[in-house]
Structure formats: structure tokens, C-alpha cells
Amino acid sequence: MAMEFKTKATMQQKKKEAQDTQPNLRIGENLRNEEWEIESTENQTSENRREPQEQNKEDDEVPITVHFDHGNSKQELLEVLEMGFDSLMVDGSHLPFKDNVSYTKYISSLAHSKKMLVEAELGRLSGTEDDLTVEDYETKLTDINQAYEFIDTTAIDALAVCMGNVHGKYPPSGPNLRLDLLKDLYGLCSKKGVHVVLHGASGLSKEIIEECIKLGVRKFNVNTEVRKAYMDALSSPNKKDLIYVMTSAKEAMKAVIAEKMCLFGSAGKAC
């Protein structure tokens, strides 16, 4: 699963509004972290997964939320709904449009009944994430007309858009992002009260990130750069003892995360 960051606390504010308007619903799950990483739950059974509540969130000095990313299985997400996550992503990007709508609407309705916020993806990104590779010929940009119907029908809270962004590393020629499409999608999403999400933010320049924020992106997913920092630290010849190696690897990841938080404008905004 990808590391995730937000530029603002608007998603948590939206959850609070939902709580105020639906006082009889159980408060259990909300939207993503304003800053931190999301642990992958792949290859884990429901028996050996740790419940988010067991992580003692109330003991942290910084308030956090826990998000489940890229849920592309209905059975998986039905389990997630009972595990105490604050938010989830319904990933039906591999499905035909109508099936994606149906799948997302079904999970979105259940998640909202538990006061979770819901992200979904329309279009399909190329690249590799968590050993899943999508070839270039399978990619599809987000269609603005489909996005209108998708948002209205599914009642999602955040839309992950596809406009040339990729999972993993960008080619040597660099990213080729359709910022004009992003502008149009934000125009639609802002009218619907839906947040824009950009997956594949690893490797994007400061200038591109700043432009994406201006064009409405409110959450970035960063994975590759954080993992690379970890692996580079493990291969360092300077530390031989396992304890020091692991500590160094975690510090390397933290440094990347802190840098991204500052870049995305989310530093110091845990509220």
C-alpha cells in the first residue's frame, strides 16, 4: 500500500460534519491520514491483522487516522469495514466503468453508514505497486464525463484521478502530466464537494507538486521514494549491527516523509 499525505485537514472536517448530521451512527472510521504511512495488509488473514484500535492512537501526541488503500476485492473491503479503519479506498479501476460504479457505490454506502470517508479511482494508472504491474497499454485517463456520473452515483468523498501519473518510477524522460485535465476534474469535484487525490507522487518535482496543489490536489500518495530510502539504508556498509541498521532505515524513511509533508503543505496541520 502506498504512503499517503494530505495538504489540508479538509477531509477530517468533512467527517466531523458527517458526524454532526448523523448522530445515531456509530463513529468508527474516517478518512486518511493527514500525513503518515499506511501499512499493507496484503497476505494477512483477518485473524492475524492488528486492529487499528490496538495501536493506541489516543496515546500519540499527534492525532492520526488510519486509511486502507487500494481495496480491489469486495470480500477484503467487507472485512476492512469491521476493523476500525478511519477511511478506505475502493479501487475498481480494473473493472469496466459500469461495474466500477456498482462496486464503488455498494462499498461507499456501507462505509458511510459507519462514518468512514471513501476514496475511489476512475481511470487506471500504469506502473507497479505492491507487486501488481499495470502495463502502459492498460492505462486509461480519467474521463470528465464519466467522472460526473461516477461522483453523483457513488457519493464518494475523494476521487483519485489518472492524468499521466504512474505508480513507481517515471520514465527517464520524466512525467507527462495532463494538467489541463486535472484543472477540469478539479472544477467538477469542487462543485460536488469531492477532494482530488493524486497517486504516483514519487519523483515529481517541487514545481509540479506546487502546480498540482494550485489545481486542487488535496492528497498525494508517496510510496516509491519512502521504500527506496529504507532499502538504501539497509545496504549502507557503515552499520553492521541489526539494531542500528533498522534504526537507520526508519530514520531514512522519516526524513523523506518530513520532507514531503513540508512540500505538500501538511506540516504542522494535525487537527
Contacts in CASP RR format, 6 or more apart in sequence:
PFRMAT RR
TARGET T0000
AUTHOR 0000-0000-0000
METHOD contacts of the structure
MODEL  1
MAMEFKTKATMQQKKKEAQDTQPNLRIGENLRNEEWEIESTENQTSENRR
EPQEQNKEDDEVPITVHFDHGNSKQELLEVLEMGFDSLMVDGSHLPFKDN
VSYTKYISSLAHSKKMLVEAELGRLSGTEDDLTVEDYETKLTDINQAYEF
IDTTAIDALAVCMGNVHGKYPPSGPNLRLDLLKDLYGLCSKKGVHVVLHG
ASGLSKEIIEECIKLGVRKFNVNTEVRKAYMDALSSPNKKDLIYVMTSAK
EAMKAVIAEKMCLFGSAGKAC
1 38 0 8 1.000
1 39 0 8 1.000
1 40 0 8 1.000
1 41 0 8 1.000
1 42 0 8 1.000
1 68 0 8 1.000
1 69 0 8 1.000
1 70 0 8 1.000
1 130 0 8 1.000
1 223 0 8 1.000
2 38 0 8 1.000
2 69 0 8 1.000
2 70 0 8 1.000
2 129 0 8 1.000
2 167 0 8 1.000
2 199 0 8 1.000
2 200 0 8 1.000
2 221 0 8 1.000
2 222 0 8 1.000
2 223 0 8 1.000
3 36 0 8 1.000
3 37 0 8 1.000
3 38 0 8 1.000
3 221 0 8 1.000
3 222 0 8 1.000
3 223 0 8 1.000
3 226 0 8 1.000
3 257 0 8 1.000
4 32 0 8 1.000
4 33 0 8 1.000
4 36 0 8 1.000
4 37 0 8 1.000
4 38 0 8 1.000
4 67 0 8 1.000
4 69 0 8 1.000
4 219 0 8 1.000
4 220 0 8 1.000
4 221 0 8 1.000
4 222 0 8 1.000
5 33 0 8 1.000
5 34 0 8 1.000
5 35 0 8 1.000
5 201 0 8 1.000
5 219 0 8 1.000
5 220 0 8 1.000
5 221 0 8 1.000
5 222 0 8 1.000
5 257 0 8 1.000
5 260 0 8 1.000
5 261 0 8 1.000
5 264 0 8 1.000
5 266 0 8 1.000
6 32 0 8 1.000
6 33 0 8 1.000
6 34 0 8 1.000
6 35 0 8 1.000
6 218 0 8 1.000
6 219 0 8 1.000
6 220 0 8 1.000
6 264 0 8 1.000
6 266 0 8 1.000
7 213 0 8 1.000
7 217 0 8 1.000
7 218 0 8 1.000
7 219 0 8 1.000
7 220 0 8 1.000
7 264 0 8 1.000
7 265 0 8 1.000
7 266 0 8 1.000
8 218 0 8 1.000
8 266 0 8 1.000
8 269 0 8 1.000
9 34 0 8 1.000
9 269 0 8 1.000
9 270 0 8 1.000
9 271 0 8 1.000
10 195 0 8 1.000
10 218 0 8 1.000
11 30 0 8 1.000
11 31 0 8 1.000
11 32 0 8 1.000
11 34 0 8 1.000
11 87 0 8 1.000
11 117 0 8 1.000
11 157 0 8 1.000
11 158 0 8 1.000
11 195 0 8 1.000
11 218 0 8 1.000
11 219 0 8 1.000
12 30 0 8 1.000
12 31 0 8 1.000
12 34 0 8 1.000
12 65 0 8 1.000
12 271 0 8 1.000
14 31 0 8 1.000
14 117 0 8 1.000
14 157 0 8 1.000
14 195 0 8 1.000
15 30 0 8 1.000
15 31 0 8 1.000
15 86 0 8 1.000
15 115 0 8 1.000
15 117 0 8 1.000
18 112 0 8 1.000
18 115 0 8 1.000
18 117 0 8 1.000
19 25 0 8 1.000
19 27 0 8 1.000
19 115 0 8 1.000
22 115 0 8 1.000
25 113 0 8 1.000
25 114 0 8 1.000
25 115 0 8 1.000
26 114 0 8 1.000
26 115 0 8 1.000
27 115 0 8 1.000
28 84 0 8 1.000
28 86 0 8 1.000
28 114 0 8 1.000
28 115 0 8 1.000
28 116 0 8 1.000
29 81 0 8 1.000
29 84 0 8 1.000
29 85 0 8 1.000
29 86 0 8 1.000
29 87 0 8 1.000
29 88 0 8 1.000
29 111 0 8 1.000
29 114 0 8 1.000
29 115 0 8 1.000
29 116 0 8 1.000
30 65 0 8 1.000
30 86 0 8 1.000
30 87 0 8 1.000
30 115 0 8 1.000
30 116 0 8 1.000
30 117 0 8 1.000
31 65 0 8 1.000
31 67 0 8 1.000
31 86 0 8 1.000
31 87 0 8 1.000
31 116 0 8 1.000
31 117 0 8 1.000
31 118 0 8 1.000
31 119 0 8 1.000
31 157 0 8 1.000
31 158 0 8 1.000
32 38 0 8 1.000
32 65 0 8 1.000
32 67 0 8 1.000
32 86 0 8 1.000
32 87 0 8 1.000
32 117 0 8 1.000
32 119 0 8 1.000
32 219 0 8 1.000
33 64 0 8 1.000
33 65 0 8 1.000
33 66 0 8 1.000
33 67 0 8 1.000
34 64 0 8 1.000
34 65 0 8 1.000
34 266 0 8 1.000
34 269 0 8 1.000
34 270 0 8 1.000
35 62 0 8 1.000
35 64 0 8 1.000
35 257 0 8 1.000
35 261 0 8 1.000
35 266 0 8 1.000
35 267 0 8 1.000
35 270 0 8 1.000
36 64 0 8 1.000
36 257 0 8 1.000
37 226 0 8 1.000
37 253 0 8 1.000
37 257 0 8 1.000
38 66 0 8 1.000
38 67 0 8 1.000
38 68 0 8 1.000
38 69 0 8 1.000
40 130 0 8 1.000
41 49 0 8 1.000
41 68 0 8 1.000
41 80 0 8 1.000
42 130 0 8 1.000
46 79 0 8 1.000
46 83 0 8 1.000
49 83 0 8 1.000
51 83 0 8 1.000
51 84 0 8 1.000
52 66 0 8 1.000
52 83 0 8 1.000
52 84 0 8 1.000
52 85 0 8 1.000
52 86 0 8 1.000
53 84 0 8 1.000
55 66 0 8 1.000
57 63 0 8 1.000
57 64 0 8 1.000
57 66 0 8 1.000
62 270 0 8 1.000
63 270 0 8 1.000
63 271 0 8 1.000
64 270 0 8 1.000
65 86 0 8 1.000
65 87 0 8 1.000
66 84 0 8 1.000
66 85 0 8 1.000
66 86 0 8 1.000
66 87 0 8 1.000
67 85 0 8 1.000
67 86 0 8 1.000
67 87 0 8 1.000
67 88 0 8 1.000
67 89 0 8 1.000
67 119 0 8 1.000
68 77 0 8 1.000
68 80 0 8 1.000
68 83 0 8 1.000
68 85 0 8 1.000
68 87 0 8 1.000
68 88 0 8 1.000
68 89 0 8 1.000
69 88 0 8 1.000
69 89 0 8 1.000
69 221 0 8 1.000
70 89 0 8 1.000
70 91 0 8 1.000
70 129 0 8 1.000
70 130 0 8 1.000
71 77 0 8 1.000
71 80 0 8 1.000
71 88 0 8 1.000
71 89 0 8 1.000
71 90 0 8 1.000
71 91 0 8 1.000
72 91 0 8 1.000
72 92 0 8 1.000
72 93 0 8 1.000
72 94 0 8 1.000
74 103 0 8 1.000
74 106 0 8 1.000
74 107 0 8 1.000
77 88 0 8 1.000
77 90 0 8 1.000
77 107 0 8 1.000
78 110 0 8 1.000
80 88 0 8 1.000
81 88 0 8 1.000
81 107 0 8 1.000
81 110 0 8 1.000
81 111 0 8 1.000
81 114 0 8 1.000
81 116 0 8 1.000
85 116 0 8 1.000
86 116 0 8 1.000
86 117 0 8 1.000
87 111 0 8 1.000
87 116 0 8 1.000
87 117 0 8 1.000
87 118 0 8 1.000
87 119 0 8 1.000
88 107 0 8 1.000
88 111 0 8 1.000
88 116 0 8 1.000
88 118 0 8 1.000
88 119 0 8 1.000
89 118 0 8 1.000
89 119 0 8 1.000
89 120 0 8 1.000
89 121 0 8 1.000
89 160 0 8 1.000
90 103 0 8 1.000
90 104 0 8 1.000
90 107 0 8 1.000
90 108 0 8 1.000
90 118 0 8 1.000
90 119 0 8 1.000
90 120 0 8 1.000
90 121 0 8 1.000
90 156 0 8 1.000
91 120 0 8 1.000
91 121 0 8 1.000
92 99 0 8 1.000
92 100 0 8 1.000
92 103 0 8 1.000
92 104 0 8 1.000
92 120 0 8 1.000
92 121 0 8 1.000
93 100 0 8 1.000
93 121 0 8 1.000
93 122 0 8 1.000
93 123 0 8 1.000
93 124 0 8 1.000
93 125 0 8 1.000
93 162 0 8 1.000
94 124 0 8 1.000
95 103 0 8 1.000
97 146 0 8 1.000
97 150 0 8 1.000
100 120 0 8 1.000
100 122 0 8 1.000
100 150 0 8 1.000
101 149 0 8 1.000
101 150 0 8 1.000
101 153 0 8 1.000
101 154 0 8 1.000
104 118 0 8 1.000
104 120 0 8 1.000
104 150 0 8 1.000
104 154 0 8 1.000
104 156 0 8 1.000
105 153 0 8 1.000
105 154 0 8 1.000
105 155 0 8 1.000
107 118 0 8 1.000
108 118 0 8 1.000
108 120 0 8 1.000
108 154 0 8 1.000
108 155 0 8 1.000
108 156 0 8 1.000
109 155 0 8 1.000
111 117 0 8 1.000
111 118 0 8 1.000
112 118 0 8 1.000
112 155 0 8 1.000
117 157 0 8 1.000
117 158 0 8 1.000
118 154 0 8 1.000
118 155 0 8 1.000
118 156 0 8 1.000
118 157 0 8 1.000
118 158 0 8 1.000
119 156 0 8 1.000
119 157 0 8 1.000
119 158 0 8 1.000
119 159 0 8 1.000
119 160 0 8 1.000
119 197 0 8 1.000
119 219 0 8 1.000
120 150 0 8 1.000
120 154 0 8 1.000
120 156 0 8 1.000
120 158 0 8 1.000
120 159 0 8 1.000
120 160 0 8 1.000
121 159 0 8 1.000
121 160 0 8 1.000
121 162 0 8 1.000
121 199 0 8 1.000
122 142 0 8 1.000
122 143 0 8 1.000
122 146 0 8 1.000
122 147 0 8 1.000
122 150 0 8 1.000
122 159 0 8 1.000
122 160 0 8 1.000
122 161 0 8 1.000
122 162 0 8 1.000
123 139 0 8 1.000
123 140 0 8 1.000
123 141 0 8 1.000
123 142 0 8 1.000
123 143 0 8 1.000
123 161 0 8 1.000
123 162 0 8 1.000
124 134 0 8 1.000
124 138 0 8 1.000
124 139 0 8 1.000
124 140 0 8 1.000
124 162 0 8 1.000
125 134 0 8 1.000
125 139 0 8 1.000
125 162 0 8 1.000
125 164 0 8 1.000
125 165 0 8 1.000
125 166 0 8 1.000
125 167 0 8 1.000
125 199 0 8 1.000
125 200 0 8 1.000
126 134 0 8 1.000
126 135 0 8 1.000
126 136 0 8 1.000
126 138 0 8 1.000
126 139 0 8 1.000
126 166 0 8 1.000
126 167 0 8 1.000
127 133 0 8 1.000
127 134 0 8 1.000
127 135 0 8 1.000
127 166 0 8 1.000
127 167 0 8 1.000
127 168 0 8 1.000
128 134 0 8 1.000
128 167 0 8 1.000
128 168 0 8 1.000
129 167 0 8 1.000
129 168 0 8 1.000
129 223 0 8 1.000
134 167 0 8 1.000
139 162 0 8 1.000
139 164 0 8 1.000
139 166 0 8 1.000
140 162 0 8 1.000
141 162 0 8 1.000
141 163 0 8 1.000
141 164 0 8 1.000
141 178 0 8 1.000
141 181 0 8 1.000
142 159 0 8 1.000
142 161 0 8 1.000
142 162 0 8 1.000
142 163 0 8 1.000
142 181 0 8 1.000
142 185 0 8 1.000
144 181 0 8 1.000
144 184 0 8 1.000
144 185 0 8 1.000
144 188 0 8 1.000
147 159 0 8 1.000
147 161 0 8 1.000
147 185 0 8 1.000
147 188 0 8 1.000
147 189 0 8 1.000
148 188 0 8 1.000
150 156 0 8 1.000
150 159 0 8 1.000
151 159 0 8 1.000
151 188 0 8 1.000
151 189 0 8 1.000
151 192 0 8 1.000
151 194 0 8 1.000
152 192 0 8 1.000
156 194 0 8 1.000
157 194 0 8 1.000
157 195 0 8 1.000
158 194 0 8 1.000
158 195 0 8 1.000
158 196 0 8 1.000
158 197 0 8 1.000
158 218 0 8 1.000
158 219 0 8 1.000
159 185 0 8 1.000
159 189 0 8 1.000
159 194 0 8 1.000
159 195 0 8 1.000
159 196 0 8 1.000
159 197 0 8 1.000
160 197 0 8 1.000
160 198 0 8 1.000
160 199 0 8 1.000
160 221 0 8 1.000
161 181 0 8 1.000
161 182 0 8 1.000
161 185 0 8 1.000
161 196 0 8 1.000
161 197 0 8 1.000
161 198 0 8 1.000
163 177 0 8 1.000
163 178 0 8 1.000
163 179 0 8 1.000
163 181 0 8 1.000
163 182 0 8 1.000
163 185 0 8 1.000
164 175 0 8 1.000
164 176 0 8 1.000
164 177 0 8 1.000
164 178 0 8 1.000
165 175 0 8 1.000
165 177 0 8 1.000
165 198 0 8 1.000
165 199 0 8 1.000
165 200 0 8 1.000
165 201 0 8 1.000
166 175 0 8 1.000
166 200 0 8 1.000
167 199 0 8 1.000
167 200 0 8 1.000
167 223 0 8 1.000
167 224 0 8 1.000
168 200 0 8 1.000
168 202 0 8 1.000
168 223 0 8 1.000
168 224 0 8 1.000
169 202 0 8 1.000
169 203 0 8 1.000
169 224 0 8 1.000
170 203 0 8 1.000
170 204 0 8 1.000
175 203 0 8 1.000
175 204 0 8 1.000
175 208 0 8 1.000
177 208 0 8 1.000
177 212 0 8 1.000
179 211 0 8 1.000
179 212 0 8 1.000
179 215 0 8 1.000
182 196 0 8 1.000
182 212 0 8 1.000
182 215 0 8 1.000
182 216 0 8 1.000
182 217 0 8 1.000
183 215 0 8 1.000
185 196 0 8 1.000
186 196 0 8 1.000
186 215 0 8 1.000
186 216 0 8 1.000
186 217 0 8 1.000
189 195 0 8 1.000
189 196 0 8 1.000
190 216 0 8 1.000
195 218 0 8 1.000
195 219 0 8 1.000
196 216 0 8 1.000
196 217 0 8 1.000
196 218 0 8 1.000
196 219 0 8 1.000
197 217 0 8 1.000
197 218 0 8 1.000
197 219 0 8 1.000
197 220 0 8 1.000
197 221 0 8 1.000
198 212 0 8 1.000
198 217 0 8 1.000
198 219 0 8 1.000
198 220 0 8 1.000
198 221 0 8 1.000
199 221 0 8 1.000
200 220 0 8 1.000
200 221 0 8 1.000
200 222 0 8 1.000
200 223 0 8 1.000
200 224 0 8 1.000
201 209 0 8 1.000
201 220 0 8 1.000
201 221 0 8 1.000
201 222 0 8 1.000
201 260 0 8 1.000
202 222 0 8 1.000
202 223 0 8 1.000
202 224 0 8 1.000
202 225 0 8 1.000
202 226 0 8 1.000
203 224 0 8 1.000
203 225 0 8 1.000
204 212 0 8 1.000
206 263 0 8 1.000
209 220 0 8 1.000
209 263 0 8 1.000
209 264 0 8 1.000
212 220 0 8 1.000
213 264 0 8 1.000
213 265 0 8 1.000
220 260 0 8 1.000
220 264 0 8 1.000
222 256 0 8 1.000
222 257 0 8 1.000
222 260 0 8 1.000
225 256 0 8 1.000
225 260 0 8 1.000
226 253 0 8 1.000
226 256 0 8 1.000
226 257 0 8 1.000
229 249 0 8 1.000
229 252 0 8 1.000
229 253 0 8 1.000
229 255 0 8 1.000
229 256 0 8 1.000
230 249 0 8 1.000
230 250 0 8 1.000
230 252 0 8 1.000
230 253 0 8 1.000
231 249 0 8 1.000
232 252 0 8 1.000
233 245 0 8 1.000
233 248 0 8 1.000
233 249 0 8 1.000
233 251 0 8 1.000
233 252 0 8 1.000
234 245 0 8 1.000
234 249 0 8 1.000
236 245 0 8 1.000
236 248 0 8 1.000
239 245 0 8 1.000
239 248 0 8 1.000
258 267 0 8 1.000
261 267 0 8 1.000
261 268 0 8 1.000
END
